[in-house]
């Protein structure tokens, strides 16, 4: 049965009244959807501390350094409207890093690789500025962005544009973007360590294409494909590879080209019955270095009343190692045979096969001060624990890298919407 | 740790099995917003059964959520990254500690961490 126009109009008016009253703090706050330019100035501050567990003493040489990396991060962001159809945002990051990092691995008496750490004397800072501006039309959005990141030994300049086009009464959205980055590295102490180069460069190009579809009033699905291409110096100048029987170490040597592909599928579902929103995502990744990975993530945004939201998150990740990952190189036992140096080799644990599991929880409290400038305040505290191991890998790993990392992140944040 | 790995693998298998069999009674009625036709559907005037094509056309094969029905979709926790600063920091951490990269955007610049 077709409904009459008058009935429809009445229904719409009722719904409009209902939705405007149902827009609780978690509903309407901030830039809820990217359909239109933001209409309020919004600023955020976040402080986080990242700390890696010390290396287990069984995974290094006796009396070896076990201290790992600590990072303290501060972030500030500002987003503001320019006109009714334009807005901009900027984000500043300041990080201080300290501690030691995995240097190379070597076999112990039983032949099992153990990790040798660098002395815990790393002292570096990173400053990063990202700018982004958007122009909105009825049918979509066009964005332009750029960024600069600087460390004592590294700098990266990046830029790109992205956009969205809505179809089907904004139920289908096609999104895409292109970007590039030019990086330079000047390793510290290059004069002391012969394996470290003086000055090297790297170029990266990236593109992505995504499609999102509204499936019902409370279910939305998005699929996207991302492609990255890197050229230049892609090795890690601070890592080395041990040669058994040679009494020598090589620098980390990786191919000077890498292509990466990632397919991401994610969905958000709101359960009105329990005032909760579920975010679920799956990503498949592979690259030309032979790495492939699966990541699954599930977050449950549970709202309590008007102001409090608690979000537990669990993430599972599993990767296969790069073709050229080796814990160490070995000279042939027969002295008549010549040692042939492979084209590429790295003892970096991040290129080894492993799996990881992380758990986190976030609490967010939102409140309004209508008596003072009608500001909305959002405070947040979160904690995340990350564990990695060879046993967590989807495929069985015979010799897991000894340098696999576990870490804890604690973070506090405040957002103010004027 | 070995046991945790086995558990994770089993959980994934169970998820995959239940997901594909559509164990519908266990889940809330996610698609209750959809108006489904009474089956079989008959034409109002000729009283002959309708074709699948006719049914699909009448009920919009793709659901069209109207602008006034978007209050839930407009919630902040229904956006892909409700907290952009935290998402940026988390993605950066995973990017620098794993061999993969986060997809879904044309990402920023690199850093010396990877």
HADDOCK unambig.tbl for C-alpha pairs under 7 A between the chains (distance, minus, plus):
assign (segid A and resid 12 and name CA) (segid B and resid 68 and name CA) 6.96 0.50 0.50
assign (segid A and resid 15 and name CA) (segid B and resid 68 and name CA) 6.74 0.50 0.50
assign (segid A and resid 16 and name CA) (segid B and resid 68 and name CA) 6.16 0.50 0.50
assign (segid A and resid 19 and name CA) (segid B and resid 71 and name CA) 5.78 0.50 0.50
assign (segid A and resid 26 and name CA) (segid B and resid 75 and name CA) 6.34 0.50 0.50
assign (segid A and resid 26 and name CA) (segid B and resid 76 and name CA) 6.15 0.50 0.50
assign (segid A and resid 27 and name CA) (segid B and resid 74 and name CA) 6.65 0.50 0.50
assign (segid A and resid 27 and name CA) (segid B and resid 75 and name CA) 3.93 0.50 0.50
assign (segid A and resid 27 and name CA) (segid B and resid 76 and name CA) 5.79 0.50 0.50
assign (segid A and resid 28 and name CA) (segid B and resid 74 and name CA) 6.85 0.50 0.50
assign (segid A and resid 28 and name CA) (segid B and resid 75 and name CA) 5.79 0.50 0.50
assign (segid A and resid 28 and name CA) (segid B and resid 76 and name CA) 6.74 0.50 0.50
assign (segid A and resid 29 and name CA) (segid B and resid 76 and name CA) 6.42 0.50 0.50
assign (segid A and resid 32 and name CA) (segid B and resid 74 and name CA) 5.27 0.50 0.50
assign (segid A and resid 32 and name CA) (segid B and resid 75 and name CA) 5.64 0.50 0.50
assign (segid A and resid 32 and name CA) (segid B and resid 76 and name CA) 4.49 0.50 0.50
assign (segid A and resid 32 and name CA) (segid B and resid 79 and name CA) 6.38 0.50 0.50
assign (segid A and resid 33 and name CA) (segid B and resid 74 and name CA) 5.75 0.50 0.50
assign (segid A and resid 33 and name CA) (segid B and resid 79 and name CA) 6.26 0.50 0.50
assign (segid A and resid 147 and name CA) (segid B and resid 108 and name CA) 6.74 0.50 0.50
assign (segid A and resid 147 and name CA) (segid B and resid 109 and name CA) 6.84 0.50 0.50
assign (segid A and resid 154 and name CA) (segid B and resid 111 and name CA) 6.85 0.50 0.50
assign (segid A and resid 154 and name CA) (segid B and resid 112 and name CA) 5.66 0.50 0.50
assign (segid A and resid 156 and name CA) (segid B and resid 109 and name CA) 5.79 0.50 0.50
assign (segid A and resid 156 and name CA) (segid B and resid 110 and name CA) 5.96 0.50 0.50
assign (segid A and resid 156 and name CA) (segid B and resid 111 and name CA) 6.59 0.50 0.50
assign (segid A and resid 157 and name CA) (segid B and resid 109 and name CA) 6.20 0.50 0.50
assign (segid A and resid 158 and name CA) (segid B and resid 108 and name CA) 6.15 0.50 0.50
assign (segid A and resid 158 and name CA) (segid B and resid 109 and name CA) 4.93 0.50 0.50
assign (segid A and resid 169 and name CA) (segid B and resid 64 and name CA) 6.95 0.50 0.50
assign (segid A and resid 171 and name CA) (segid B and resid 64 and name CA) 6.26 0.50 0.50
assign (segid A and resid 171 and name CA) (segid B and resid 65 and name CA) 6.63 0.50 0.50
assign (segid A and resid 177 and name CA) (segid B and resid 106 and name CA) 5.59 0.50 0.50
assign (segid A and resid 178 and name CA) (segid B and resid 106 and name CA) 5.85 0.50 0.50
assign (segid A and resid 179 and name CA) (segid B and resid 106 and name CA) 5.69 0.50 0.50
assign (segid A and resid 181 and name CA) (segid B and resid 109 and name CA) 5.30 0.50 0.50
assign (segid A and resid 183 and name CA) (segid B and resid 110 and name CA) 6.93 0.50 0.50
assign (segid A and resid 206 and name CA) (segid B and resid 106 and name CA) 5.97 0.50 0.50
assign (segid A and resid 207 and name CA) (segid B and resid 106 and name CA) 5.77 0.50 0.50
assign (segid A and resid 208 and name CA) (segid B and resid 104 and name CA) 6.70 0.50 0.50
assign (segid A and resid 208 and name CA) (segid B and resid 105 and name CA) 6.21 0.50 0.50
assign (segid A and resid 208 and name CA) (segid B and resid 106 and name CA) 6.05 0.50 0.50
assign (segid A and resid 215 and name CA) (segid B and resid 63 and name CA) 6.14 0.50 0.50
assign (segid A and resid 216 and name CA) (segid B and resid 31 and name CA) 6.95 0.50 0.50
assign (segid A and resid 216 and name CA) (segid B and resid 33 and name CA) 6.60 0.50 0.50
assign (segid A and resid 216 and name CA) (segid B and resid 63 and name CA) 6.41 0.50 0.50
assign (segid A and resid 216 and name CA) (segid B and resid 65 and name CA) 6.51 0.50 0.50
assign (segid A and resid 217 and name CA) (segid B and resid 65 and name CA) 6.08 0.50 0.50
assign (segid A and resid 217 and name CA) (segid B and resid 69 and name CA) 6.50 0.50 0.50
assign (segid A and resid 217 and name CA) (segid B and resid 70 and name CA) 6.29 0.50 0.50
assign (segid A and resid 217 and name CA) (segid B and resid 72 and name CA) 6.55 0.50 0.50
assign (segid A and resid 217 and name CA) (segid B and resid 73 and name CA) 6.49 0.50 0.50
assign (segid A and resid 218 and name CA) (segid B and resid 72 and name CA) 5.87 0.50 0.50
assign (segid A and resid 218 and name CA) (segid B and resid 73 and name CA) 5.97 0.50 0.50
assign (segid A and resid 224 and name CA) (segid B and resid 104 and name CA) 5.73 0.50 0.50
assign (segid A and resid 225 and name CA) (segid B and resid 104 and name CA) 6.85 0.50 0.50
assign (segid A and resid 226 and name CA) (segid B and resid 103 and name CA) 5.53 0.50 0.50
assign (segid A and resid 226 and name CA) (segid B and resid 104 and name CA) 6.32 0.50 0.50
assign (segid A and resid 262 and name CA) (segid B and resid 103 and name CA) 5.71 0.50 0.50
assign (segid A and resid 263 and name CA) (segid B and resid 103 and name CA) 6.91 0.50 0.50
assign (segid A and resid 264 and name CA) (segid B and resid 103 and name CA) 6.17 0.50 0.50
assign (segid A and resid 264 and name CA) (segid B and resid 104 and name CA) 6.56 0.50 0.50
assign (segid A and resid 268 and name CA) (segid B and resid 78 and name CA) 6.11 0.50 0.50
assign (segid A and resid 277 and name CA) (segid B and resid 77 and name CA) 6.63 0.50 0.50
assign (segid A and resid 277 and name CA) (segid B and resid 78 and name CA) 6.94 0.50 0.50
assign (segid A and resid 285 and name CA) (segid B and resid 100 and name CA) 6.65 0.50 0.50
assign (segid A and resid 350 and name CA) (segid B and resid 97 and name CA) 6.31 0.50 0.50
assign (segid A and resid 350 and name CA) (segid B and resid 98 and name CA) 5.32 0.50 0.50
assign (segid A and resid 350 and name CA) (segid B and resid 99 and name CA) 5.67 0.50 0.50
assign (segid A and resid 351 and name CA) (segid B and resid 99 and name CA) 5.81 0.50 0.50
assign (segid A and resid 391 and name CA) (segid B and resid 1 and name CA) 6.20 0.50 0.50
assign (segid A and resid 391 and name CA) (segid B and resid 2 and name CA) 5.08 0.50 0.50
assign (segid A and resid 391 and name CA) (segid B and resid 5 and name CA) 5.63 0.50 0.50
assign (segid A and resid 392 and name CA) (segid B and resid 5 and name CA) 4.34 0.50 0.50
